[in-house]
Amino acid sequence: MSHNTFGHLFRVTTWGESHGPALGCVVDGCPPRIALSEADIQPWLDRRRPGQSKFTTQRQEPDTVRILSGVFEGMTTGTPIALQIDNVDQRSKDYGEIAQQFRPGHADLTYHLKYGVRDFRGGGRSSARETAARVAAGAVARKILGDDVRIRGALVQMGPHRIDRSLWDWSQTTANPFFCPDAHAADQWGDYLADVRKRGSSCGAVIEVVAEGVPPGLGAPIYGKLDADLASALMGINAVKGVEIGEGFAAAALSGEDNADEMRMADGEVVFASNHAGGILGGISTGQPVVARFAVKPTSSILTPRASVDRQGHDVEVMTKGRHDPCVGIRAVPVGEAMVACVLADHLLRHRAQNPDAPTRARLPRN
């Protein structure tokens, strides 16, 4: 299977399947002499790890990462960094009944039509289990970006229920199991999702990722737009069906006057009165926070029988058993953060290569 690599200078190749012995990634292009250890990567994997609350899949995976190459005496060497995460709690027998059937909403049919073979055990390569490798790669990307760049994600909508943005509190994203910045909404979501899970159903979600401290100049005007690469990276996450930057689709309802982010000078820097553009203009970062959102569809693995077909062309009804997230959007938060980190690290390296003397803040050059 091709197309398992993304990035240009910071390149990530992931490998492995949901029910295989292990999964992982190879990170190529990381500069040398950056301090890196497994302890730098593990906390990010722990945020994505399954089985941490009653609202996620009860599959118990420690997601312990091992660095196999690319690091010597605690420092990156500039050579490929190989990371491995063992699978320890597979229950492949849960999928025996659907081995010859195509689950509605899953990639079963398209994989079979494209490759003529599919791993039915938890979806194989199409499983969201693969995203653990991306989170590991994102941890390396954060080391390249440094402490000045802060990337945080939050769940801003679960099913039809949205947060109250006036109550946004980043500290709440670590105080509830939903990465929700609104404590009141998180309380309501608990009851809502408990009912969804009890019915054997699922719901979708919207995740927002904000990257602060991004320097101006990342991206390129035409075929290397920062927002285009962010959209591609976020769209590549399992179950994602939509991506927007800044105001996104809401910008269509604004006037030109309302949408324009006005500028003034303050202490020698360009400052903006608003950030409808989400920190990107013409495909290039402005120095403002980069803001992206993505929508995740409801989990396709549900207990309610759905009409489908099998490999022999017979009409069947499919009911998916096993351990599944009633809302995959919850654990998609750290995955979204990781993908944003990887894209920003890649663009930072590309920007430095082309323009090493570019300003790191929005300061205009003196004539």
N, C-alpha and C positions, 0 to 999 in steps of 0.2 A: 504494500500500500504506500503510495507516494504522499507528498504534501504533509509532512509531519514536522516541518521546520518553519519558524517565522523569525523575522528580524533581518537586519542587514549587517551592521558591525557587531551588535550584540545579538547573537543568534542562539535560538533555543530549539532543540529537537527533543520531543517527548517520545517515550516508548512504553509498551506494556498494556495489559488488558485488566479489566475489572477482576476476573477470577484467575489470572495467571499467578505465577509465584511471586512476582514483583513488578513494580513500575518505576519509572524515573525519567531523568532528562539528562541531556548533555548541553552545557552552556559554553558556547564558544565566543571569543572576542572580549572576555573580561580582562581589563588591564591588569598587569602584574602589580605586586606589592600592595594589595588591598587585604587588610586583615579579615580573615573569614574562617569560621569554624562551624561545626554542626550546631552549636549553641546559638549561632546567629540565625540559623534557618528554622530550627525546631519551633520557636514560639509562633511563627506565622502558620506553620502546619497545624499546630494545636488549635488555632482558631477555626480552621476548616474541618478538623477531625470529626468523623461521625460519632453518634452515640452519646453526645454530651448532654442531651436533654430529651424529654419526652416528645419534643416537637420535630425531631430529626430521625433519620433511619437509626435503628438499633444495632446495626452492624458495628462490631467492636474492633476498630483498627487503631493501634497506637500511632501509626504513621511516623515511625521513627526513621529519620533520614541518616544515610551514611554517605560521606564524601569519599569517592573511590579514586579520584584523580584531580589534578589541577591545583592542589594546595600542598605546600611544603612548609613545615615549621610555622603553621598558622597564617601563612600569607599566600595569596594567589600567585601563580607562576606565569600567567599569561597563556597557558596551555588549556585545552578543553577541561572543563570541570564536569565530572560525571557524578550524578546524585542518584541514589537508589533508595526506594521505600518498599519494604516487604509487605505483601498481602498475607494476613494471618487468620482472617475470619470469613473465608469464602463459604457459601452454602450453595453450591452449584445445583444440587438436587431440587432446589426450589424452582428451577427453570426447566425441568424435564418435560413438563406438560406443554410448553410452548416451543419446543425445539423445532416442530414442523409448522408452526403458526407464525403469522406476522401480527405483532401488537400494534393496534392503532395509535398513532401519535409518536411512535418510536421510529428508529432508523432501520428496523428489521428489513422492510421491503426494499428500501433503496440500496442498502448494502448488498442484498441478495441480487438485485437487478444489475448492480455495477460489477460486483466481484464474483458472483456465483457461489459464494460461501459466506457464512457469517458465524460469529461466536455468539450463541444464544445465551451463554452464561452471564447474566447481568448486562447484556449488551456489548460485552467485549470492549473493543476500542471506542465505541460510541458512548460508553458509560461515563457519567460525571466523575467516576473514580479517577479517571485520567487527569482531572484538574489538580490533584494533589501535586503532580510534577510541575505544573505551572506555578503553583504557590511557592514551591521550593526555588524555582528559577527567579520568581519575583523577589525573594529574599536576597539573592545575589544582586539583582538590579538595584535594590534599595541601598546596598553597600556602595555601588558605583555613584548613585545620586547623592549620597551623603546626608548628613543630618539636617541640612538646610532645606531639603525637600521633604515635605510631610504629606503622605498619602493616606486618606481615611475614607472608608465607605460606610454607608448606612442604608438600611431598608426604609424606604419612604412610602411604600404602599404594599399592602397584603390583600390580595383579592380586590374587592371594591373599596377597601378601607384605607384612606390616606392619613398621613400625619398632619398635625397642625404646625406649620412652619414657624409660627410665632413662639412655639414651645421648644424649638430646636436646642438641644443640649448634647454636645459631643460626648460628654462623660456618661450619658445614659446608654450609649452604644455598647459599653462594657458592663452595664448593670442589669441587662436583661438578655434572654436567649435569642432575641431577634435582631440584634445590632440596630435597634430602633432608637432614634434621637429624641423621641417624644415619649415620656414615661406614661402618660395617660393612654396614648394609643397602644403602647406595649401591653398594658393591662387588658385592654379590650381584645387585642389580637390573641392573647392566650386562650380566652374563652372561644373565640371564633375558630381558631385552628384545632382546638380540642374537639369541637363538633365536626369539623371537616374530617379529621382523622377517624373519629368514631364511625362515621358513615363510609369509611373506606374510600373517600374521595380525595381531591387535591385542589390546590389553588395556585394562582400565579403571584407575581410580585414585581415591584420596581425598585431598583437599587441605584443609589447616587454615589459617585466617587468624586472626591475633591482632592486635588493635588495643589498644595500651597508651596510657595518658594520656588516655583518653576522659573528659570531665567528666561528673559525674552530671546527670541531668535531661533527657537527650536522649530524644525519643520522647513518646508520648502513650498514655493508658490503653486506649483502645478501637480506633479506626480509624486511628491513626497510630503503632502500636507500632513501636519501633525494630527488634525482632527480626523482625516481619512484613515490614518493608521490606527488611531484609537478606536474608531468605529469598527474597523476590520477585526482588531484584537478582541473587542468586547463581543462582537457578533459571533466570533468563533467559540465562545463559551457555550457549553451544552444548554439547550432549551431557550436560548436567547432569541427573541423575535423582533426586537427593535432597539435602536440606539439613538440618542440625541445628545447634542453638545450645547451647553448654555441653555438658552430659552428653548432650543429645539423646535418642536412642532408648535409650541405656544407663540413663537415669534410671528407666525403667520397671521395672528390676530392683532398684532401691535402695529402702530403707525410708524413711519420712518423716524418721526421725532422721538417717540417713546423707545424705540429699539436702539437708537444710536447711543453708544457709550461715550459721553462727553469727556473731554480731557482738559486738564489745566496743569501748570507747573507748580511744584511745591518742593522747596529745598533742593532744587536742581534736578528733580525727577519728574517724569510724566506720571500724573495720577488720574485715575478714572473715577467718574461719579457713579458708575454702575458697571455691571459685568454681564450684560445680556449675551455677549459673544462667548461666554464660557472660557475666557482667557486665551482665545485663538482668533486671529484676524488674517484672512488670506492664507490660511494654512500654517501660520507662524505664531508662536506663543507671544503674548504681549507682556508677560511678567505678572499678570494677574493670576489668581487661582484658576486652574484648569478644572472645569466642571463637566462631568459626563454622567448620563443616566442610561440604564438599559432595562428592558422589560423581559421577564422570564415567564414562559408559559406554565400552565399547571402541569404537575408531574403526570406523565402519561401512564404510569403504572398504578392502576386503580382496581378495586375489587368488583366494581359494577361491570357485568358482562357487556362487551361491545362487539358489534358486527365486524367481521374481518374475513380473510381467506387463508388457506394453508398452502403449502408448497405444491400440493397436487391440484390446486385450483378449485378446491371445495369451499363453499361458504361455511364459516364456523363462527362461534361466539368465543371471545377471548376474555379471560379474567386473569389478571396478573397477581400472583402471590409473591411472597418474599418480603424483604425489609426495605421500605422505600421512604423517602422524605415526602411528607404531605405538602410541603412547600419547598421546592429546591432553591428558591430565592434566598433562603436564610443562609445556607452555606455558600451561596454564590457571592456573598459580600467580600470575603477575603480573596476569592478568585478574581473578582473584578479589580480589586486593589492591585493584585499581582500583575495582571495584564497591563494595567496603566503604568505600573512601575517598569515593566519590561520595555514598553514603547518609549517611555521618557528616557530610560537609560540608553536605548538604541539611538534616539535622536540627539541626546546630549553628546555621545561619542561622534556621531556624524557631524554635528555642529562644530565641535572642537577641531575635527580634522579639516574642515573647510575654512573655518574662520576662528583660529585660536585666540585672536586678540579681541573678539567681540565682547561688548560690555555684559556684565552679569546682572545689571539692573537697568531699568528704563531711563538711562541718562543720555541726553542728546549730545553729540560731539560738538566741541567748541570750534568755531570757524577761526 
